[in-house]
Amino acid sequence: MSRKINKNIFTLFKIVFSALLVFLIFRKVDFKIIFLAIKQASFILLSASLFIFLIRNYIAGYRLKLILKNKKAVTTVAVTNDYFVGMFFNFFLPTGVGGDIMRGYYLTNYGITAKESAAAIVYERILGLISTIFLPLFGLFFFEIDTEIIYAYLLFTGFCATIFYLIFSGKLNAIIHWIQKMYAPKWVAALSEIVLNIKNYGNNSQSKSNNIQLLLLSLFYQFTGVYSTYLIGAALGDNIGFWLYLFYVPLVWIISMLPISFGGIGIREGAFIFFFTGIGMPHSTAVAVSLIYLLLMIVQGLAGAVIYIFRKSKPALE
């Protein structure tokens, strides 16, 4: 009972925090200028951005299909639909990874155990995070980036690399087993099995060529996301180079994964405005880009809502 109350309090906190962030970000914005800029934006470029934004889900679906290549019941179309549904629930569940709960549920309908599905999704997330971390390196070669931002980026990269090493070397499982001997609740044993499954996806159950293909797909998936954002800026007449988008947009994604706002709203827009106004983008343009990006996410989420409504198999939500 107390756990449910704490969950509701945290959800309320995220809603209030998101509302506060939105208020602070947009309180001094002249929306007449913003709406005029959006009205004058290139329809062709915005349409191309939306198309890329939506087609990325198919790329992600195909990637998950490759991860689960031994599961014949899994089809690319099915898991692509799962992605759309997940995008819808991302607005209501923990930021960035909330939709993974829904996708994990749907994977169990294909004859995959809950622990296997959790491991597959986490492994997929690891590939995505590796790609997200890797993309900014291209920007470093073409532009001079603020030193403090570079240090923060390298520190985060080092932290993630350490975690990945612990997982795929088996050392994290050894640590978990040590904890289990001293303190042995059921969730520790479940975590140990999930970590072992993740290690197997990376080391044993996949060939080296398949892992390379998965990593390239992940890079392409993240690259198209950056390019979609770049097209929004170009549609609004912005002339900031694509390589700067390639550095800063992944940083915005990483920051927006913090589970302290409702659907990432507020954090994502604030991070985008902070980074891009710092490199010369007019404030009104940065606000317009962030709003259009949010609108594309809503369109994607609405598509997921339609799929969810007409699906025969639905999880029982509290």
The 8 nearest C-alpha neighbors of each residue, nearest first, counted from 0:
[[1, 3, 2, 4, 5, 6, 7, 8],
 [0, 2, 4, 3, 5, 6, 7, 8],
 [3, 1, 5, 0, 4, 6, 7, 8],
 [4, 2, 6, 0, 1, 5, 7, 8],
 [5, 3, 1, 7, 6, 2, 8, 0],
 [4, 6, 8, 2, 3, 7, 1, 9],
 [7, 5, 3, 9, 4, 8, 2, 10],
 [8, 6, 10, 4, 9, 5, 11, 3],
 [7, 9, 5, 11, 10, 6, 12, 4],
 [10, 8, 12, 6, 11, 7, 5, 13],
 [11, 9, 7, 13, 12, 8, 6, 14],
 [10, 12, 8, 14, 9, 13, 7, 15],
 [11, 13, 9, 15, 10, 14, 16, 8],
 [14, 12, 260, 16, 261, 10, 11, 15],
 [13, 15, 11, 17, 261, 12, 16, 18],
 [14, 16, 18, 12, 17, 13, 19, 11],
 [15, 17, 13, 19, 18, 14, 12, 260],
 [18, 16, 260, 20, 14, 265, 19, 15],
 [19, 17, 15, 21, 16, 20, 22, 14],
 [18, 20, 22, 16, 17, 21, 15, 23],
 [21, 19, 265, 17, 23, 22, 18, 24],
 [20, 22, 265, 18, 24, 19, 23, 25],
 [21, 23, 19, 20, 26, 25, 24, 18],
 [24, 22, 20, 21, 26, 25, 19, 27],
 [25, 23, 21, 22, 26, 20, 269, 27],
 [24, 26, 28, 22, 27, 23, 21, 286],
 [25, 27, 22, 23, 28, 24, 21, 29],
 [28, 26, 25, 29, 24, 23, 22, 30],
 [27, 29, 25, 26, 30, 283, 24, 33],
 [30, 28, 31, 32, 27, 33, 283, 25],
 [29, 31, 33, 32, 28, 34, 35, 283],
 [32, 30, 34, 33, 29, 35, 36, 28],
 [31, 33, 35, 30, 34, 29, 36, 283],
 [34, 32, 30, 36, 35, 31, 287, 283],
 [33, 35, 37, 31, 36, 32, 30, 38],
 [34, 36, 38, 32, 37, 33, 31, 39],
 [37, 35, 33, 39, 34, 38, 40, 32],
 [36, 38, 34, 40, 39, 35, 33, 235],
 [39, 37, 35, 36, 40, 34, 41, 33],
 [38, 40, 36, 37, 35, 41, 235, 42],
 [41, 39, 235, 234, 37, 38, 36, 42],
 [40, 42, 234, 44, 43, 45, 39, 235],
 [43, 41, 45, 44, 46, 40, 234, 39],
 [42, 44, 46, 41, 45, 47, 234, 48],
 [45, 43, 47, 234, 46, 41, 42, 230],
 [44, 46, 48, 42, 47, 43, 231, 234],
 [47, 45, 49, 43, 48, 44, 42, 50],
 [48, 46, 44, 50, 45, 49, 43, 51],
 [47, 49, 227, 45, 51, 46, 50, 230],
 [48, 50, 52, 46, 47, 51, 53, 45],
 [49, 51, 47, 53, 52, 48, 54, 46],
 [52, 50, 54, 48, 53, 49, 227, 55],
 [51, 53, 49, 50, 55, 54, 48, 227],
 [52, 54, 50, 55, 51, 56, 49, 299],
 [55, 53, 51, 56, 57, 52, 50, 58],
 [56, 54, 58, 57, 53, 52, 220, 51],
 [55, 57, 59, 54, 58, 79, 53, 60],
 [56, 58, 60, 79, 59, 55, 54, 61],
 [59, 57, 55, 61, 56, 60, 62, 220],
 [58, 60, 56, 62, 57, 61, 55, 63],
 [61, 59, 79, 57, 78, 63, 75, 62],
 [60, 62, 64, 75, 58, 59, 63, 57],
 [63, 61, 59, 65, 64, 60, 213, 58],
 [62, 64, 66, 60, 65, 61, 67, 59],
 [63, 65, 61, 67, 62, 66, 68, 75],
 [66, 64, 68, 62, 63, 67, 61, 213],
 [67, 65, 63, 64, 68, 62, 119, 200],
 [68, 66, 64, 65, 69, 70, 63, 73],
 [67, 69, 65, 70, 66, 64, 71, 73],
 [70, 68, 67, 71, 66, 65, 73, 204],
 [71, 69, 68, 67, 72, 73, 109, 111],
 [70, 72, 73, 69, 68, 74, 67, 109],
 [71, 73, 109, 70, 74, 110, 69, 108],
 [74, 72, 71, 70, 109, 64, 75, 77],
 [75, 73, 77, 76, 72, 78, 64, 71],
 [74, 76, 61, 60, 78, 77, 64, 79],
 [77, 75, 79, 74, 78, 80, 60, 57],
 [78, 76, 80, 74, 79, 75, 81, 73],
 [77, 79, 81, 60, 80, 75, 76, 82],
 [80, 78, 60, 76, 82, 81, 57, 77],
 [79, 81, 83, 77, 82, 78, 76, 84],
 [82, 80, 78, 84, 79, 83, 102, 85],
 [81, 83, 85, 79, 80, 84, 86, 56],
 [84, 82, 303, 86, 80, 85, 81, 300],
 [85, 83, 303, 81, 87, 86, 82, 307],
 [98, 84, 86, 82, 88, 87, 83, 101],
 [87, 85, 89, 300, 83, 84, 88, 98],
 [86, 88, 300, 84, 85, 303, 89, 304],
 [87, 89, 85, 98, 90, 91, 86, 92],
 [90, 88, 98, 97, 86, 92, 91, 87],
 [89, 91, 262, 88, 92, 87, 261, 86],
 [92, 90, 88, 89, 262, 261, 93, 97],
 [91, 93, 97, 89, 88, 90, 94, 98],
 [94, 92, 97, 258, 96, 95, 262, 89],
 [93, 95, 262, 258, 263, 96, 256, 97],
 [94, 96, 256, 97, 89, 93, 263, 262],
 [97, 95, 99, 98, 94, 93, 89, 256],
 [98, 96, 92, 93, 89, 99, 94, 100],
 [85, 97, 99, 89, 88, 100, 101, 96],
 [98, 100, 102, 96, 97, 101, 103, 85],
 [101, 99, 103, 98, 102, 97, 104, 96],
 [102, 100, 104, 98, 99, 103, 85, 105],
 [101, 103, 99, 105, 104, 81, 100, 85],
 [104, 102, 106, 100, 101, 105, 116, 99],
 [103, 105, 101, 102, 107, 106, 100, 314],
 [104, 106, 102, 108, 107, 103, 101, 81],
 [107, 105, 103, 108, 109, 104, 116, 111],
 [106, 108, 111, 109, 105, 104, 110, 112],
 [109, 107, 106, 105, 110, 111, 104, 312],
 [110, 108, 107, 106, 72, 111, 73, 105],
 [109, 111, 107, 108, 112, 106, 72, 70],
 [112, 110, 107, 109, 106, 116, 115, 113],
 [111, 113, 115, 114, 107, 116, 110, 106],
 [112, 114, 116, 115, 107, 117, 111, 103],
 [115, 113, 117, 112, 116, 193, 118, 192],
 [116, 114, 118, 112, 117, 113, 119, 111],
 [115, 117, 119, 113, 118, 114, 103, 106],
 [118, 116, 114, 120, 115, 119, 103, 113],
 [117, 119, 197, 115, 121, 193, 116, 120],
 [120, 118, 116, 122, 121, 117, 123, 115],
 [119, 121, 123, 117, 122, 118, 124, 116],
 [120, 122, 124, 118, 123, 119, 117, 125],
 [123, 121, 125, 119, 124, 120, 197, 118],
 [122, 124, 120, 126, 121, 125, 119, 127],
 [125, 123, 121, 127, 122, 126, 128, 120],
 [124, 126, 122, 128, 127, 123, 129, 121],
 [127, 125, 123, 129, 124, 128, 214, 130],
 [126, 128, 124, 130, 125, 129, 217, 131],
 [127, 129, 131, 125, 130, 126, 124, 132],
 [130, 128, 126, 132, 127, 131, 133, 125],
 [131, 129, 133, 218, 127, 128, 132, 217],
 [132, 130, 128, 129, 133, 249, 134, 127],
 [131, 133, 129, 130, 134, 128, 135, 156],
 [132, 134, 130, 131, 136, 135, 129, 137],
 [133, 135, 136, 131, 132, 137, 130, 245],
 [136, 246, 134, 138, 137, 245, 133, 132],
 [135, 137, 139, 134, 138, 133, 140, 246],
 [138, 136, 135, 139, 140, 134, 242, 141],
 [137, 139, 246, 242, 135, 136, 141, 140],
 [138, 140, 136, 137, 141, 142, 135, 144],
 [141, 139, 138, 137, 142, 136, 143, 242],
 [140, 142, 138, 139, 242, 137, 143, 243],
 [143, 141, 139, 144, 138, 140, 243, 242],
 [142, 144, 139, 145, 141, 140, 138, 146],
 [145, 143, 142, 146, 139, 149, 148, 138],
 [144, 146, 148, 147, 149, 143, 150, 278],
 [147, 145, 149, 148, 144, 150, 143, 151],
 [146, 148, 150, 149, 145, 151, 152, 144],
 [149, 147, 151, 145, 146, 150, 152, 144],
 [148, 150, 152, 146, 147, 151, 153, 145],
 [151, 149, 147, 153, 152, 148, 154, 146],
 [152, 150, 154, 148, 149, 153, 155, 147],
 [151, 153, 149, 155, 150, 154, 148, 156],
 [152, 154, 156, 150, 155, 151, 157, 149],
 [155, 153, 151, 157, 156, 152, 150, 158],
 [154, 156, 158, 152, 157, 153, 151, 159],
 [157, 155, 153, 159, 154, 158, 160, 152],
 [156, 158, 160, 154, 155, 159, 153, 161],
 [157, 159, 155, 161, 156, 160, 154, 162],
 [160, 158, 162, 156, 161, 157, 163, 155],
 [159, 161, 157, 163, 162, 158, 156, 164],
 [160, 162, 164, 158, 159, 163, 157, 165],
 [163, 161, 159, 165, 164, 160, 166, 158],
 [164, 162, 160, 166, 165, 161, 159, 167],
 [165, 163, 161, 167, 162, 166, 168, 160],
 [164, 166, 171, 170, 162, 168, 163, 167],
 [167, 165, 163, 171, 164, 169, 168, 198],
 [168, 166, 198, 169, 164, 165, 163, 201],
 [169, 167, 165, 170, 166, 164, 171, 198],
 [168, 170, 167, 172, 166, 171, 165, 173],
 [169, 171, 165, 173, 172, 168, 174, 166],
 [172, 170, 165, 174, 166, 173, 169, 175],
 [171, 173, 175, 174, 170, 169, 191, 176],
 [172, 174, 170, 176, 171, 175, 177, 169],
 [175, 173, 171, 177, 172, 176, 170, 178],
 [174, 176, 172, 178, 177, 173, 179, 171],
 [175, 177, 179, 173, 178, 174, 172, 180],
 [178, 176, 174, 175, 180, 179, 173, 181],
 [179, 177, 175, 181, 176, 180, 182, 174],
 [178, 180, 183, 176, 182, 177, 181, 175],
 [181, 179, 177, 178, 182, 183, 176, 175],
 [180, 182, 178, 179, 183, 177, 176, 184],
 [183, 181, 179, 178, 180, 184, 187, 177],
 [182, 184, 179, 180, 187, 181, 185, 178],
 [185, 183, 186, 187, 182, 188, 179, 189],
 [186, 184, 188, 187, 189, 183, 190, 179],
 [185, 187, 189, 188, 184, 190, 183, 191],
 [188, 186, 190, 189, 185, 184, 191, 179],
 [187, 189, 191, 190, 185, 186, 192, 179],
 [190, 188, 186, 192, 191, 187, 193, 185],
 [191, 189, 187, 193, 188, 192, 186, 194],
 [190, 192, 188, 194, 189, 193, 172, 195],
 [193, 191, 195, 189, 190, 194, 196, 188],
 [192, 194, 196, 190, 118, 195, 191, 114],
 [195, 193, 197, 191, 196, 192, 190, 198],
 [194, 196, 192, 198, 193, 197, 191, 199],
 [197, 195, 199, 193, 198, 194, 118, 192],
 [198, 196, 118, 194, 200, 199, 195, 122],
 [199, 197, 167, 195, 201, 196, 200, 202],
 [200, 198, 203, 196, 202, 201, 197, 204],
 [201, 199, 197, 204, 198, 202, 205, 203],
 [200, 202, 198, 199, 205, 203, 197, 167],
 [203, 201, 199, 200, 198, 204, 205, 167],
 [202, 204, 199, 205, 200, 201, 206, 198],
 [203, 205, 200, 199, 202, 206, 201, 66],
 [206, 204, 203, 200, 209, 201, 210, 202],
 [207, 205, 209, 208, 210, 204, 203, 202],
 [206, 208, 210, 209, 211, 205, 202, 212],
 [209, 207, 211, 210, 206, 212, 205, 213],
 [210, 208, 212, 206, 211, 207, 205, 213],
 [209, 211, 213, 207, 212, 208, 214, 206],
 [212, 210, 208, 214, 209, 213, 215, 207],
 [211, 213, 209, 215, 210, 214, 216, 208],
 [214, 212, 210, 216, 211, 215, 62, 209],
 [213, 215, 217, 211, 216, 212, 210, 126],
 [216, 214, 218, 212, 217, 213, 219, 211],
 [215, 217, 219, 213, 214, 218, 220, 212],
 [216, 218, 220, 214, 215, 219, 127, 130],
 [219, 217, 130, 215, 221, 220, 216, 222],
 [218, 220, 222, 216, 217, 221, 223, 215],
 [219, 221, 217, 223, 218, 222, 216, 55],
 [222, 220, 224, 218, 223, 219, 217, 225],
 [223, 221, 219, 225, 224, 220, 218, 226],
 [224, 222, 226, 220, 225, 221, 227, 219],
 [225, 223, 221, 227, 222, 226, 228, 220],
 [224, 226, 228, 222, 223, 227, 245, 229],
 [227, 225, 229, 223, 228, 224, 230, 222],
 [226, 228, 48, 224, 230, 229, 225, 223],
 [229, 227, 225, 231, 226, 230, 224, 232],
 [228, 230, 226, 232, 231, 227, 233, 225],
 [231, 229, 233, 227, 232, 228, 48, 44],
 [232, 230, 234, 228, 229, 233, 45, 288],
 [231, 233, 229, 235, 237, 230, 234, 288],
 [232, 234, 230, 236, 237, 235, 231, 229],
 [235, 233, 41, 40, 231, 44, 232, 236],
 [234, 236, 40, 232, 233, 237, 36, 231],
 [237, 235, 233, 234, 238, 232, 40, 41],
 [236, 238, 233, 232, 235, 239, 280, 234],
 [239, 237, 240, 236, 233, 232, 280, 241],
 [240, 238, 237, 241, 243, 280, 244, 279],
 [241, 239, 242, 243, 238, 244, 229, 237],
 [240, 242, 244, 243, 245, 229, 239, 226],
 [243, 241, 245, 138, 244, 240, 246, 141],
 [242, 244, 246, 245, 241, 240, 138, 247],
 [245, 243, 241, 247, 242, 246, 248, 229],
 [246, 244, 242, 243, 135, 247, 138, 248],
 [245, 247, 135, 138, 243, 244, 248, 249],
 [246, 248, 250, 244, 249, 245, 243, 251],
 [247, 249, 251, 250, 244, 245, 246, 225],
 [250, 248, 252, 251, 131, 247, 253, 246],
 [251, 249, 253, 247, 248, 252, 254, 246],
 [250, 252, 248, 254, 249, 253, 270, 271],
 [253, 251, 249, 255, 250, 254, 248, 256],
 [252, 254, 250, 256, 255, 251, 249, 257],
 [253, 255, 251, 256, 252, 257, 250, 267],
 [254, 256, 267, 252, 263, 257, 253, 266],
 [257, 255, 95, 254, 253, 94, 258, 252],
 [256, 258, 255, 259, 254, 94, 260, 263],
 [259, 257, 94, 93, 260, 256, 263, 95],
 [260, 258, 13, 257, 261, 94, 16, 263],
 [261, 259, 13, 17, 263, 258, 16, 262],
 [260, 262, 13, 14, 263, 17, 264, 90],
 [261, 263, 90, 94, 264, 89, 260, 91],
 [264, 262, 260, 94, 255, 261, 266, 267],
 [265, 263, 262, 266, 17, 261, 267, 260],
 [264, 266, 20, 21, 268, 17, 267, 269],
 [265, 267, 269, 255, 268, 264, 263, 270],
 [266, 268, 255, 270, 269, 265, 263, 264],
 [269, 267, 271, 265, 289, 270, 266, 272],
 [268, 270, 266, 272, 271, 267, 265, 273],
 [271, 269, 273, 267, 268, 272, 251, 266],
 [270, 272, 268, 274, 273, 269, 251, 275],
 [273, 271, 269, 285, 275, 270, 274, 276],
 [272, 274, 270, 271, 276, 275, 269, 277],
 [275, 273, 277, 271, 272, 276, 270, 247],
 [274, 276, 277, 278, 272, 280, 273, 271],
 [275, 277, 280, 279, 278, 273, 272, 274],
 [276, 278, 275, 274, 279, 273, 280, 272],
 [279, 277, 275, 276, 280, 274, 239, 243],
 [278, 280, 276, 277, 281, 275, 239, 282],
 [279, 281, 276, 275, 278, 282, 285, 284],
 [282, 280, 284, 283, 276, 285, 279, 275],
 [281, 283, 285, 284, 276, 286, 280, 272],
 [282, 284, 286, 281, 285, 33, 287, 32],
 [285, 283, 287, 281, 286, 282, 288, 280],
 [286, 284, 282, 288, 272, 287, 283, 289],
 [285, 287, 283, 289, 284, 288, 290, 282],
 [286, 288, 284, 290, 285, 289, 33, 291],
 [289, 287, 285, 291, 290, 286, 232, 292],
 [288, 290, 292, 286, 268, 287, 291, 285],
 [291, 289, 293, 287, 292, 288, 286, 294],
 [292, 290, 294, 288, 293, 289, 287, 295],
 [293, 291, 289, 295, 294, 290, 288, 296],
 [292, 294, 290, 296, 291, 295, 289, 297],
 [293, 295, 291, 297, 296, 292, 290, 298],
 [296, 294, 298, 292, 297, 293, 299, 291],
 [295, 297, 299, 293, 294, 298, 300, 292],
 [296, 298, 300, 294, 299, 295, 301, 293],
 [299, 297, 295, 301, 300, 296, 294, 302],
 [300, 298, 296, 302, 297, 301, 295, 303],
 [299, 301, 87, 297, 303, 86, 302, 298],
 [302, 300, 304, 298, 303, 299, 297, 305],
 [303, 301, 299, 305, 300, 304, 298, 306],
 [302, 304, 84, 83, 300, 306, 301, 87],
 [305, 303, 301, 307, 302, 306, 87, 308],
 [304, 306, 308, 302, 307, 303, 301, 309],
 [307, 305, 303, 309, 304, 308, 310, 302],
 [306, 308, 304, 310, 305, 309, 84, 303],
 [309, 307, 305, 306, 310, 304, 311, 303],
 [310, 308, 306, 307, 305, 311, 304, 312],
 [311, 309, 307, 312, 308, 306, 313, 305],
 [310, 312, 309, 313, 308, 307, 306, 314],
 [313, 311, 310, 314, 105, 108, 307, 309],
 [314, 312, 311, 315, 310, 307, 105, 316],
 [315, 313, 316, 312, 104, 101, 105, 317],
 [314, 316, 313, 317, 312, 104, 101, 105],
 [317, 315, 314, 313, 101, 88, 100, 104],
 [316, 315, 314, 3, 7, 6, 92, 313]]
